[in-house]
Each structure stands twice: as structure tokens, then as C-alpha cells.
Amino acid sequence: MPKTVVAIVGTPNVGKSTIFNRLIGDRRAIVDDEAGITRDRLYGTVNWLNKTFTLIDTGGIEIADKPFQEQIRIQANIAIEEANIIIFVTDGRLGVTKDDRMIARILQKVKKPIILVVNKIDEGAFAPSAAEFYSLGLGEPIPVSGLHGVGIGEVLNRIIDNVTEEKEELDEEVITFSLIGRPNVGKSSLTNAILNQERVIVSDISGTTRDSIDTPFIREGQKYVAIDTAGLKKKGKIYEAVDKYSAIRALKAIERSEIVLLVLDGHQGITDQDKHVIQYATDLHKAIIIVVNKWDLVDKDTNTMSSFTKDIKKEYKFLDYAPIVYLSALTKRRVNTLFDALKQVHEAYYTRIKTSLLNDVMQEAQVMNQSPDFNGGRLKIYFASQVSTAPPHIVLMVNDPQYMHFSYQRYLENKLREVFNFEGTPIKISLKKHSKKDK
């Protein structure tokens, strides 16, 4: 589980998103020549030399009615406050700018590793300009070309040199859960209802909660830890700088939890922002419970809950395994049903299947529905085994992993869910090519 957070900072249009994409090996950040094109803070999990860290792209921070330099200063402060390691990206073609010096002055006061990267050193003519950046007082600059991938390995090595190993194992006897969702959906009120005390400040003002609060408690002999996170907002909107910190804090809270409660506003309904928020949890393979709060404010008839459930299933097709709980944090009605769901999902998250039973299900699935021809061949599963829990991780020994079509993997996952208790938990399926040495 990644513990170290690495944040990329720098002025607009220096290539932060391009370097982000190179480091995570994907094209998740929108890249364009227009300054400030990055609208969302993006994040990714990076594994290099058997060490893992979370990478945050802080590009494109926009604060309404703030001077340009103030925007940059806020961006740097986010990394300073929340990240363990900071990558400062500059433009080798422009040379050292006034804004670079401003950020450098801020970073010089930070007692955290700073990695100075000079981007856009694509041609030999610009190579000597990298030495100019020694003047920023942040150590040896690394010349790179985010566009062509030159120097990225050196950046990764420098990061790994500063990654600290923090192996915080989850206690299977304790149900650890976090609450995430858009601001003002009632997460703090729900935390209070769960704890049956006014532990968290509750306010109608959006974004009152500004940090994560861990609260251990015992209910009916079961140990729990509740993690209430700051509200997440869709990026690119007009909002105060303090909200910028909440995304990294929520990510850290999700990493520390087993089960994530996605809290929706039953009165307001489902929004695109809710989908954005849950990506934090699904990318980290956390168990999910969808909680529809403020159900007391909804005008209901006999079909209201059924209709709302259908809407959720339609909007969250990728979360069709997640149970849905309807409640009111304000009146505390149906809060007990949440504890039932927590216990069931926690059990599923740690489910371990006997190898013989697992193979019986896989073989039966192949007999009932043979895999389609894909990439020049047809998949055959020889053997299946579960290698870990939290979440359940199943390895399939196959003739060739490239023959697996995503729809067939989905079919196999559904077969597993039909037979075993996997409600609320994702299932990780890995493929390994079968060889004669494998038994």
C-alpha cells in the first residue's frame, strides 16, 4: 500500500503533466501547449525498484480573483503541507524565471526532499542551460525531456532514494472505514450518528471539515476505526485554497482504510462529482459501501427506494457489487443497517477460498461459456489459486494472458460472486502464463 506522497509543482506550461504521465506510465493527464490546461489534480500509483509511492499532479490550480503569482504560491504550499517528496519542474528552454525563484524561496525553507527537474532538454543546444538552475539553491538539477522520456529513470531513482518504507498492516480484527463524498453530503453528521456523540464539528457551510479525524470505538464487541475525511470537490471550480488540501488528505485516509463509505445526498441525487470522488477508492482496490444520506428529506412512496437503487446501479455500473444503505444521519434512522453492511463487507474483504473449490468454479465457468477468440487465440485456464485477501486476489494460470478479453474476465468475476460472498469487495484477478515447470 503506497504511503509516500510525491507532488509535482511548477509554473504553468513547464510540462508537469507530461512528466506525470511518464512517471506513471500512462496518459491520464491532459497535455496541451495552452498554459493551465490541467483541470483536475490527478494521482497515480507508481512502483519502481520494488518500492511504491503515490504521485500527485498539482498542475492547473486556479483560485478565483487571485493574482497569478498567488496561484503558484498556493500550489507550492499544497505540496509543502501534504506531500512527503516534492518534484519542482522548470523549463530549460525559458531558463530561470522570476516565478521559479519565488517557488525556490518557498521550497528552500522546507524540511522535505526536493527534486529539481529541468524539463524540455530535448536538444543538445539546450543541455548547458540546465546548469543555470543550480542558482535556485535546491541542489543538482536533473535535465529531462518529458516528451521523449529522457532522464525520467534518474528522477524515479531520486524519488526512490527518499521513499520511506512504512508497512502499516491492517488489523483483520478491526473494521477500519473512511467516509468520502462531496462537501455537505453529511459525512460529519453521519460520523456523529455512528459514534452516537458530537465528535466531529457539524456545519451547513460546505467544506467545514478540513482534515481527517480517526476515531476508534467498540460496538457490540466489534472494534472499529472511523476516518472522517474532508469534503472533495470537482476540480476546476471556484473555491477556496483550503479545499485544495482535502484531495491528498482523503487519499491518505482511503489508503489507511479497508472499507470506503461513499456518502451520497439522497435529497440532491447523484452527480458527476460523486463518480469523480469514488475513483480514489476503486483505484486502490478498497471495499465499497454506498450510503444514501438525508433519506428523511426525500418525498417517498412504495417505489422510491427501488427507483433510486436502479439509478445508482445505472450510474455506477462498475460498482454493481457494492451494497446500498439508506439512512438519515440527522434522525439516526436506519443507521443500524450500516453496521450490518460493514460486518458483511469486512468478512467478504478477507474471504479466502479453498483452492479445490476455486478450481471447480473456474472449470465449470469454462464449460458453461468458452472464452471468445481474442488476439489470435482462445484463453484456457489450467489452474486457479488465491494468493491474498484484503481484497481477494486470484491468480489464474493460463495458456496466454493476451487471449483474455475484458468481457470474459468480467464473466469469471461474476461467476465467483454468484458462488462466494464477495459483496462490497473488489476481486483482483491476475493472469500468469502456464509453463511445464508449474504444477
LOTI-48053 format. One record per residue (C-alpha): residue number from 1; x, y, z negated. Coordinates in steps of 0.1 Angstrom, whole numbers, plus 5000, padded with zeros to 4 digits. Each point is the difference from the previous one (the first is absolute). Example, Ala and Ser with C-alpha at 12.3 -4.5 7.8 and 13.67 -1.06 7.14 Angstrom:
BEGIN
@nr=1 c1=5123 c2=4955 c3=4922
@nr=2 c1=5014 c2=5034 c3=5007
***
This chain:
BEGIN
@nr=1 c1=5000 c2=5000 c3=5000
@nr=2 c1=5016 c2=5033 c3=5010
@nr=3 c1=5008 c2=5023 c3=4971
@nr=4 c1=5024 c2=5025 c3=5015
@nr=5 c1=4983 c2=5029 c3=5019
@nr=6 c1=5020 c2=5017 c3=5027
@nr=7 c1=4986 c2=5033 c3=5013
@nr=8 c1=5010 c2=5018 c3=5033
@nr=9 c1=5001 c2=5038 c3=4999
@nr=10 c1=5011 c2=5027 c3=5023
@nr=11 c1=4987 c2=5029 c3=5021
@nr=12 c1=4975 c2=4993 c3=5027
@nr=13 c1=5011 c2=4986 c3=5034
@nr=14 c1=5033 c2=4986 c3=4988
@nr=15 c1=4990 c2=4964 c3=5007
@nr=16 c1=4988 c2=4988 c3=4966
@nr=17 c1=4972 c2=4978 c3=5015
@nr=18 c1=5023 c2=4986 c3=5026
@nr=19 c1=5025 c2=4989 c3=4973
@nr=20 c1=4971 c2=4987 c3=4979
@nr=21 c1=4989 c2=4978 c3=5029
@nr=22 c1=5036 c2=4987 c3=5004
@nr=23 c1=5004 c2=4992 c3=4964
@nr=24 c1=4968 c2=4980 c3=4997
@nr=25 c1=5003 c2=4985 c3=5035
@nr=26 c1=4966 c2=5012 c3=5011
@nr=27 c1=4984 c2=5029 c3=5018
@nr=28 c1=4975 c2=5010 c3=4973
@nr=29 c1=5008 c2=5037 c3=4999
@nr=30 c1=4988 c2=5022 c3=5029
@nr=31 c1=5031 c2=5015 c3=5017
@nr=32 c1=4998 c2=5032 c3=5021
@nr=33 c1=5021 c2=5030 c3=5008
@nr=34 c1=4975 c2=5023 c3=4984
@nr=35 c1=5010 c2=5011 c3=4965
@nr=36 c1=4979 c2=4986 c3=4972
@nr=37 c1=4983 c2=4973 c3=5021
@nr=38 c1=5001 c2=4976 c3=4971
@nr=39 c1=4966 c2=5003 c3=4983
@nr=40 c1=5000 c2=4971 c3=4976
@nr=41 c1=5026 c2=4991 c3=4974
@nr=42 c1=5009 c2=4965 c3=5013
@nr=43 c1=5017 c2=4973 c3=4980
@nr=44 c1=5015 c2=4966 c3=5007
@nr=45 c1=5018 c2=4972 c3=4983
@nr=46 c1=5036 c2=4994 c3=5011
@nr=47 c1=5021 c2=4969 c3=4994
@nr=48 c1=5037 c2=5003 c3=5007
@nr=49 c1=5027 c2=4976 c3=4987
@nr=50 c1=4975 c2=4982 c3=4977
@nr=51 c1=4990 c2=5033 c3=4983
@nr=52 c1=4966 c2=5016 c3=5004
@nr=53 c1=4989 c2=5036 c3=4996
@nr=54 c1=4971 c2=5022 c3=5009
@nr=55 c1=5006 c2=5027 c3=5026
@nr=56 c1=4979 c2=5032 c3=5000
@nr=57 c1=4998 c2=5024 c3=5030
@nr=58 c1=4992 c2=5034 c3=4985
@nr=59 c1=5000 c2=5018 c3=5033
@nr=60 c1=4973 c2=5025 c3=5010
@nr=61 c1=4990 c2=5013 c3=4965
@nr=62 c1=4976 c2=5029 c3=5005
@nr=63 c1=4990 c2=5022 c3=4972
@nr=64 c1=4973 c2=5026 c3=5008
@nr=65 c1=5010 c2=5037 c3=4998
@nr=66 c1=5036 c2=4991 c3=4990
@nr=67 c1=5031 c2=5015 c3=5017
@nr=68 c1=5019 c2=4976 c3=5022
@nr=69 c1=5029 c2=4997 c3=4977
@nr=70 c1=4977 c2=4993 c3=4971
@nr=71 c1=4986 c2=4971 c3=5019
@nr=72 c1=5035 c2=4986 c3=5004
@nr=73 c1=5008 c2=5006 c3=4963
@nr=74 c1=4969 c2=4981 c3=4989
@nr=75 c1=5009 c2=4971 c3=5022
@nr=76 c1=5034 c2=4998 c3=4984
@nr=77 c1=4985 c2=5002 c3=4966
@nr=78 c1=4977 c2=4971 c3=5007
@nr=79 c1=5030 c2=4978 c3=5007
@nr=80 c1=5019 c2=5013 c3=4970
@nr=81 c1=4972 c2=4993 c3=4976
@nr=82 c1=4989 c2=4966 c3=5013
@nr=83 c1=5027 c2=4983 c3=5021
@nr=84 c1=5030 c2=4980 c3=4986
@nr=85 c1=5021 c2=5008 c3=5031
@nr=86 c1=4997 c2=5029 c3=5024
@nr=87 c1=5010 c2=5001 c3=5037
@nr=88 c1=5006 c2=5035 c3=5012
@nr=89 c1=4997 c2=5002 c3=5038
@nr=90 c1=5016 c2=5029 c3=5019
@nr=91 c1=5003 c2=5008 c3=5037
@nr=92 c1=5035 c2=4996 c3=5014
@nr=93 c1=4992 c2=5020 c3=5031
@nr=94 c1=4988 c2=5030 c3=4981
@nr=95 c1=5028 c2=4999 c3=4974
@nr=96 c1=4995 c2=5011 c3=4964
@nr=97 c1=4970 c2=5023 c3=4997
@nr=98 c1=4987 c2=5023 c3=4973
@nr=99 c1=4973 c2=4975 c3=4991
@nr=100 c1=5026 c2=4972 c3=4998
@nr=101 c1=5019 c2=5021 c3=4975
@nr=102 c1=4969 c2=5007 c3=4980
@nr=103 c1=4992 c2=4963 c3=4997
@nr=104 c1=5036 c2=4992 c3=4992
@nr=105 c1=5000 c2=5025 c3=4971
@nr=106 c1=4969 c2=4981 c3=4986
@nr=107 c1=5015 c2=4966 c3=5004
@nr=108 c1=5034 c2=5010 c3=4985
@nr=109 c1=4982 c2=5002 c3=4966
@nr=110 c1=4985 c2=4966 c3=5003
@nr=111 c1=5015 c2=4970 c3=4981
@nr=112 c1=4990 c2=4976 c3=5027
@nr=113 c1=5018 c2=4985 c3=5029
@nr=114 c1=4998 c2=5023 c3=5031
@nr=115 c1=5008 c2=4986 c3=5034
@nr=116 c1=5008 c2=5027 c3=5025
@nr=117 c1=4991 c2=4990 c3=5036
@nr=118 c1=5009 c2=5021 c3=5031
@nr=119 c1=4976 c2=4990 c3=5027
@nr=120 c1=5000 c2=5004 c3=5038
@nr=121 c1=5037 c2=4992 c3=5004
@nr=122 c1=4991 c2=4983 c3=5033
@nr=123 c1=5029 c2=5012 c3=5020
@nr=124 c1=5037 c2=5003 c3=4993
@nr=125 c1=4999 c2=5038 c3=5004
@nr=126 c1=4980 c2=5003 c3=4968
@nr=127 c1=5020 c2=4976 c3=4979
@nr=128 c1=5024 c2=5027 c3=4986
@nr=129 c1=4971 c2=5020 c3=4987
@nr=130 c1=4992 c2=4974 c3=4974
@nr=131 c1=5031 c2=5011 c3=4980
@nr=132 c1=4984 c2=5035 c3=4996
@nr=133 c1=4975 c2=4984 c3=4976
@nr=134 c1=5027 c2=4994 c3=4974
@nr=135 c1=4994 c2=5036 c3=4991
@nr=136 c1=4966 c2=4991 c3=4985
@nr=137 c1=5018 c2=4985 c3=4970
@nr=138 c1=4981 c2=4967 c3=5002
@nr=139 c1=5029 c2=4977 c3=5008
@nr=140 c1=5009 c2=4982 c3=5032
@nr=141 c1=4974 c2=5005 c3=5028
@nr=142 c1=4990 c2=4970 c3=5021
@nr=143 c1=4997 c2=5008 c3=5037
@nr=144 c1=4971 c2=4980 c3=5016
@nr=145 c1=4978 c2=4999 c3=5030
@nr=146 c1=4965 c2=4991 c3=4989
@nr=147 c1=4990 c2=4998 c3=5036
@nr=148 c1=5026 c2=4974 c3=5009
@nr=149 c1=5005 c2=4984 c3=4966
@nr=150 c1=5037 c2=5010 c3=4997
@nr=151 c1=5011 c2=5002 c3=4963
@nr=152 c1=4968 c2=4986 c3=4986
@nr=153 c1=5018 c2=4970 c3=4986
@nr=154 c1=5023 c2=5023 c3=4980
@nr=155 c1=4970 c2=5019 c3=4986
@nr=156 c1=4985 c2=4966 c3=4989
@nr=157 c1=5033 c2=4990 c3=4984
@nr=158 c1=5002 c2=5033 c3=4981
@nr=159 c1=4964 c2=4995 c3=4987
@nr=160 c1=5007 c2=4964 c3=4989
@nr=161 c1=5031 c2=5011 c3=4981
@nr=162 c1=4976 c2=5021 c3=4979
@nr=163 c1=4971 c2=4976 c3=4997
@nr=164 c1=4995 c2=4988 c3=4964
@nr=165 c1=4987 c2=4965 c3=4994
@nr=166 c1=4969 c2=5002 c3=4979
@nr=167 c1=4984 c2=4966 c3=4998
@nr=168 c1=4968 c2=5006 c3=4980
@nr=169 c1=4982 c2=4968 c3=5000
@nr=170 c1=4962 c2=5000 c3=4996
@nr=171 c1=4987 c2=4982 c3=4970
@nr=172 c1=4975 c2=4974 c3=5012
@nr=173 c1=4983 c2=5002 c3=4966
@nr=174 c1=4992 c2=5037 c3=5004
@nr=175 c1=4976 c2=5014 c3=5026
@nr=176 c1=5016 c2=5031 c3=5014
@nr=177 c1=4979 c2=5022 c3=5022
@nr=178 c1=5002 c2=5035 c3=5015
@nr=179 c1=4972 c2=5023 c3=5011
@nr=180 c1=5004 c2=5018 c3=5033
@nr=181 c1=4978 c2=5021 c3=5022
@nr=182 c1=4993 c2=5035 c3=5012
@nr=183 c1=4999 c2=5028 c3=4974
@nr=184 c1=4968 c2=5004 c3=4980
@nr=185 c1=4985 c2=4966 c3=5007
@nr=186 c1=5001 c2=4994 c3=4962
@nr=187 c1=5031 c2=4980 c3=4994
@nr=188 c1=5007 c2=5017 c3=4967
@nr=189 c1=4964 c2=4996 c3=4988
@nr=190 c1=5002 c2=4964 c3=5010
@nr=191 c1=5032 c2=4995 c3=4980
@nr=192 c1=4983 c2=5015 c3=4970
@nr=193 c1=4970 c2=4977 c3=5005
@nr=194 c1=5023 c2=4970 c3=5002
@nr=195 c1=5018 c2=5010 c3=4969
@nr=196 c1=4968 c2=5012 c3=4983
@nr=197 c1=5018 c2=5031 c3=4988
@nr=198 c1=5009 c2=5034 c3=5013
@nr=199 c1=5036 c2=4990 c3=5008
@nr=200 c1=5003 c2=5020 c3=5033
@nr=201 c1=4990 c2=5036 c3=5005
@nr=202 c1=4969 c2=5002 c3=5022
@nr=203 c1=4992 c2=5030 c3=5021
@nr=204 c1=4978 c2=5009 c3=5029
@nr=205 c1=5029 c2=5018 c3=5015
@nr=206 c1=5015 c2=4979 c3=5028
@nr=207 c1=5035 c2=4988 c3=4992
@nr=208 c1=5000 c2=5005 c3=4963
@nr=209 c1=5021 c2=4969 c3=4994
@nr=210 c1=5035 c2=5007 c3=5010
@nr=211 c1=5019 c2=4970 c3=4988
@nr=212 c1=4996 c2=4963 c3=4995
@nr=213 c1=4990 c2=4989 c3=4965
@nr=214 c1=5005 c2=4964 c3=4988
@nr=215 c1=4977 c2=4988 c3=4973
@nr=216 c1=5003 c2=4964 c3=4986
@nr=217 c1=4969 c2=4986 c3=4983
@nr=218 c1=4984 c2=4967 c3=4990
@nr=219 c1=4964 c2=4990 c3=5008
@nr=220 c1=4985 c2=4968 c3=4989
@nr=221 c1=5034 c2=4985 c3=4994
@nr=222 c1=5014 c2=5009 c3=5034
@nr=223 c1=5029 c2=5025 c3=5003
@nr=224 c1=4997 c2=5027 c3=5026
@nr=225 c1=5020 c2=5030 c3=5012
@nr=226 c1=4981 c2=5028 c3=5017
@nr=227 c1=5019 c2=5024 c3=5023
@nr=228 c1=4981 c2=5032 c3=5009
@nr=229 c1=5016 c2=5018 c3=5029
@nr=230 c1=4997 c2=5035 c3=5013
@nr=231 c1=4975 c2=5005 c3=5028
@nr=232 c1=5013 c2=4995 c3=5035
@nr=233 c1=4991 c2=5025 c3=5028
@nr=234 c1=5000 c2=4996 c3=5037
@nr=235 c1=5032 c2=5018 c3=5011
@nr=236 c1=4998 c2=5030 c3=5023
@nr=237 c1=4972 c2=5016 c3=4980
@nr=238 c1=5003 c2=5033 c3=4981
@nr=239 c1=5008 c2=4992 c3=4964
@nr=240 c1=5023 c2=5010 c3=4971
@nr=241 c1=5036 c2=4988 c3=4998
@nr=242 c1=4994 c2=4979 c3=4969
@nr=243 c1=4979 c2=4977 c3=5021
@nr=244 c1=5030 c2=4992 c3=5021
@nr=245 c1=5015 c2=4981 c3=4970
@nr=246 c1=4971 c2=4976 c3=4996
@nr=247 c1=5007 c2=4978 c3=5030
@nr=248 c1=5034 c2=4989 c3=4987
@nr=249 c1=4987 c2=4996 c3=4965
@nr=250 c1=4971 c2=4979 c3=5012
@nr=251 c1=5023 c2=4978 c3=5021
@nr=252 c1=5021 c2=4994 c3=4969
@nr=253 c1=4969 c2=4991 c3=4980
@nr=254 c1=4988 c2=4976 c3=5027
@nr=255 c1=5034 c2=4983 c3=5000
@nr=256 c1=4998 c2=4993 c3=4963
@nr=257 c1=4965 c2=4986 c3=5002
@nr=258 c1=4985 c2=4966 c3=5010
@nr=259 c1=4965 c2=5012 c3=5008
@nr=260 c1=4990 c2=5033 c3=5016
@nr=261 c1=4966 c2=5014 c3=4995
@nr=262 c1=4990 c2=5021 c3=5030
@nr=263 c1=4975 c2=5024 c3=4985
@nr=264 c1=4973 c2=5014 c3=5024
@nr=265 c1=4974 c2=5026 c3=4993
@nr=266 c1=4967 c2=4983 c3=5005
@nr=267 c1=4982 c2=5033 c3=5002
@nr=268 c1=5023 c2=5013 c3=5027
@nr=269 c1=5005 c2=4968 c3=5020
@nr=270 c1=5030 c2=4988 c3=5019
@nr=271 c1=5024 c2=5024 c3=5016
@nr=272 c1=5031 c2=4996 c3=5021
@nr=273 c1=5021 c2=5011 c3=4971
@nr=274 c1=4991 c2=4969 c3=4981
@nr=275 c1=5015 c2=4979 c3=5028
@nr=276 c1=5031 c2=5020 c3=4999
@nr=277 c1=5004 c2=4995 c3=4962
@nr=278 c1=4996 c2=4962 c3=5000
@nr=279 c1=5029 c2=4996 c3=5024
@nr=280 c1=5023 c2=5006 c3=4971
@nr=281 c1=4987 c2=4968 c3=4984
@nr=282 c1=4996 c2=4977 c3=5030
@nr=283 c1=5035 c2=5007 c3=5012
@nr=284 c1=5013 c2=4988 c3=4966
@nr=285 c1=4978 c2=4969 c3=5001
@nr=286 c1=4981 c2=5008 c3=4968
@nr=287 c1=4967 c2=4985 c3=4990
@nr=288 c1=4970 c2=5023 c3=5007
@nr=289 c1=4967 c2=5007 c3=4983
@nr=290 c1=4977 c2=5027 c3=5016
@nr=291 c1=4983 c2=5020 c3=4973
@nr=292 c1=4970 c2=5021 c3=5010
@nr=293 c1=4996 c2=5026 c3=4973
@nr=294 c1=4973 c2=5026 c3=4993
@nr=295 c1=4974 c2=4974 c3=5009
@nr=296 c1=4976 c2=5017 c3=4976
@nr=297 c1=4998 c2=5030 c3=5023
@nr=298 c1=4989 c2=4980 c3=5030
@nr=299 c1=4963 c2=4998 c3=5009
@nr=300 c1=4994 c2=4963 c3=5002
@nr=301 c1=4975 c2=4975 c3=5012
@nr=302 c1=5002 c2=4962 c3=5002
@nr=303 c1=5023 c2=5001 c3=5030
@nr=304 c1=5023 c2=5029 c3=4990
@nr=305 c1=5028 c2=4978 c3=4986
@nr=306 c1=4998 c2=4975 c3=5028
@nr=307 c1=5001 c2=5028 c3=5026
@nr=308 c1=5030 c2=5017 c3=4983
@nr=309 c1=5018 c2=4967 c3=4999
@nr=310 c1=4995 c2=4995 c3=5037
@nr=311 c1=5014 c2=5034 c3=5007
@nr=312 c1=5031 c2=4993 c3=4979
@nr=313 c1=5006 c2=4967 c3=5017
@nr=314 c1=4997 c2=5017 c3=5034
@nr=315 c1=5024 c2=5028 c3=4991
@nr=316 c1=5025 c2=4977 c3=4981
@nr=317 c1=5001 c2=4970 c3=5022
@nr=318 c1=5036 c2=4994 c3=4989
@nr=319 c1=4987 c2=4998 c3=4964
@nr=320 c1=4972 c2=4975 c3=5005
@nr=321 c1=5016 c2=4979 c3=4972
@nr=322 c1=4996 c2=5027 c3=4974
@nr=323 c1=4971 c2=4998 c3=4976
@nr=324 c1=4978 c2=5031 c3=4997
@nr=325 c1=4989 c2=5013 c3=4966
@nr=326 c1=4972 c2=5026 c3=4995
@nr=327 c1=5001 c2=5020 c3=4968
@nr=328 c1=4997 c2=5034 c3=4983
@nr=329 c1=5029 c2=5012 c3=4980
@nr=330 c1=4979 c2=5028 c3=4986
@nr=331 c1=4972 c2=4978 c3=4985
@nr=332 c1=5023 c2=4969 c3=4997
@nr=333 c1=4974 c2=4979 c3=5017
@nr=334 c1=5013 c2=4969 c3=5017
@nr=335 c1=5036 c2=5006 c3=4987
@nr=336 c1=5000 c2=4965 c3=4986
@nr=337 c1=4997 c2=4986 c3=5036
@nr=338 c1=5034 c2=5016 c3=5007
@nr=339 c1=5017 c2=4979 c3=4973
@nr=340 c1=4984 c2=4968 c3=5015
@nr=341 c1=5015 c2=5010 c3=5034
@nr=342 c1=5034 c2=5008 c3=4985
@nr=343 c1=5003 c2=4966 c3=4984
@nr=344 c1=4989 c2=4982 c3=5031
@nr=345 c1=5023 c2=5019 c3=5023
@nr=346 c1=5029 c2=4996 c3=4976
@nr=347 c1=4995 c2=4963 c3=5000
@nr=348 c1=5000 c2=5000 c3=5038
@nr=349 c1=5031 c2=5021 c3=5002
@nr=350 c1=5019 c2=4973 c3=4980
@nr=351 c1=4983 c2=4970 c3=5016
@nr=352 c1=5024 c2=4972 c3=5009
@nr=353 c1=4988 c2=4972 c3=5024
@nr=354 c1=5013 c2=4965 c3=4999
@nr=355 c1=5021 c2=4992 c3=5031
@nr=356 c1=4979 c2=4970 c3=5009
@nr=357 c1=4967 c2=5019 c3=4999
@nr=358 c1=5015 c2=5029 c3=5020
@nr=359 c1=5012 c2=4977 c3=5027
@nr=360 c1=4966 c2=4983 c3=5001
@nr=361 c1=4983 c2=5033 c3=5007
@nr=362 c1=5026 c2=5010 c3=5026
@nr=363 c1=4997 c2=4967 c3=5019
@nr=364 c1=4962 c2=5001 c3=4999
@nr=365 c1=5000 c2=5036 c3=5013
@nr=366 c1=5021 c2=4989 c3=5030
@nr=367 c1=4977 c2=4971 c3=5007
@nr=368 c1=4969 c2=5022 c3=4999
@nr=369 c1=5015 c2=5028 c3=5020
@nr=370 c1=5032 c2=4996 c3=5020
@nr=371 c1=5022 c2=5031 c3=5004
@nr=372 c1=4998 c2=5018 c3=5034
@nr=373 c1=5027 c2=5002 c3=5025
@nr=374 c1=5021 c2=5030 c3=4992
@nr=375 c1=5034 c2=5012 c3=5011
@nr=376 c1=5005 c2=4969 c3=5021
@nr=377 c1=4991 c2=4974 c3=4975
@nr=378 c1=4975 c2=4986 c3=4975
@nr=379 c1=5007 c2=5002 c3=4962
@nr=380 c1=5003 c2=4968 c3=4980
@nr=381 c1=5003 c2=5000 c3=4962
@nr=382 c1=5020 c2=4971 c3=4986
@nr=383 c1=5001 c2=5009 c3=4963
@nr=384 c1=4988 c2=5027 c3=4976
@nr=385 c1=5012 c2=5010 c3=4966
@nr=386 c1=4993 c2=5027 c3=4975
@nr=387 c1=5033 c2=5017 c3=4990
@nr=388 c1=4987 c2=5026 c3=4975
@nr=389 c1=4970 c2=5017 c3=4984
@nr=390 c1=4990 c2=5037 c3=4994
@nr=391 c1=4990 c2=5000 c3=5028
@nr=392 c1=4998 c2=4964 c3=5012
@nr=393 c1=5027 c2=4995 c3=5026
@nr=394 c1=4997 c2=4971 c3=5024
@nr=395 c1=5027 c2=4988 c3=5024
@nr=396 c1=4990 c2=4980 c3=5031
@nr=397 c1=5025 c2=4978 c3=5018
@nr=398 c1=4991 c2=5003 c3=5037
@nr=399 c1=5014 c2=4991 c3=5034
@nr=400 c1=5006 c2=5036 c3=5009
@nr=401 c1=4988 c2=5031 c3=4981
@nr=402 c1=4996 c2=5020 c3=5031
@nr=403 c1=4970 c2=4978 c3=5010
@nr=404 c1=4980 c2=5013 c3=4971
@nr=405 c1=4972 c2=5024 c3=5012
@nr=406 c1=4988 c2=5024 c3=4974
@nr=407 c1=4964 c2=4988 c3=5004
@nr=408 c1=5011 c2=4964 c3=4992
@nr=409 c1=5018 c2=5011 c3=4969
@nr=410 c1=4969 c2=5018 c3=4989
@nr=411 c1=4981 c2=4968 c3=5006
@nr=412 c1=5024 c2=4981 c3=4978
@nr=413 c1=4997 c2=5026 c3=4972
@nr=414 c1=4962 c2=4998 c3=5002
@nr=415 c1=5002 c2=4962 c3=4996
@nr=416 c1=5021 c2=5004 c3=4969
@nr=417 c1=4975 c2=5024 c3=4985
@nr=418 c1=4972 c2=4976 c3=5007
@nr=419 c1=5016 c2=4973 c3=4980
@nr=420 c1=5020 c2=5018 c3=4972
@nr=421 c1=4994 c2=5029 c3=4977
@nr=422 c1=5017 c2=5029 c3=5017
@nr=423 c1=4974 c2=5027 c3=4994
@nr=424 c1=5016 c2=5034 c3=4998
@nr=425 c1=5035 c2=4989 c3=5008
@nr=426 c1=5019 c2=5002 c3=5033
@nr=427 c1=5016 c2=4969 c3=5013
@nr=428 c1=5035 c2=5003 c3=5014
@nr=429 c1=5007 c2=4975 c3=5028
@nr=430 c1=5035 c2=4995 c3=5013
@nr=431 c1=5011 c2=4978 c3=5029
@nr=432 c1=5032 c2=4980 c3=5002
@nr=433 c1=5011 c2=4980 c3=5029
@nr=434 c1=5001 c2=4963 c3=4993
@nr=435 c1=5032 c2=4982 c3=5006
@nr=436 c1=5011 c2=4964 c3=4996
@nr=437 c1=5018 c2=5009 c3=4968
@nr=438 c1=4967 c2=5011 c3=4984
@nr=439 c1=4982 c2=4973 c3=4980
***
